[in-house]
Amino acid sequence: MGENDGEKTYGWSEVAKHSSKDDLWVVINGRIYDVTDWQHDHPGGGRVLLKNGGKDVSKLFRDVGHSPDAIDMRPTFFIGRVEKQSKL
């Protein structure tokens, strides 16, 4: 599924539940990514993903300066969007 077709939406309370090594989501710019299977391959190590599971990592993702390849990989992990009106 691409980032624009058939999107599901989730509230922040649901996103926050996905913060374990067996079920790990992160949010970048309102888009939710399931990075559970990426932890072991993440160049920065799985700990950084686990530490930020269930959270908005937009600023962190930007500040680290991810490569174009990393940016291009995001659709692979995309699962939906955060509801704009939802809050933790």
C-alpha angles and dihedrals in degrees: 000000000000126000094263108038126084094347122189121211127216134186122238090252089061093045091052091059091065100073105111130099089251095048115026129168131171131186124225118181093339093311120115121221127191102218096169094116094040096062096091093046099042107120091220091051131259094269093074090054093046092047089055099038116139092017142102106264097173095119093042092049090051096043094051090058101230118207123254087253091058091049091048091052095059096088088061089065099035115125106160149304135284115249106252094223096048120101134182 
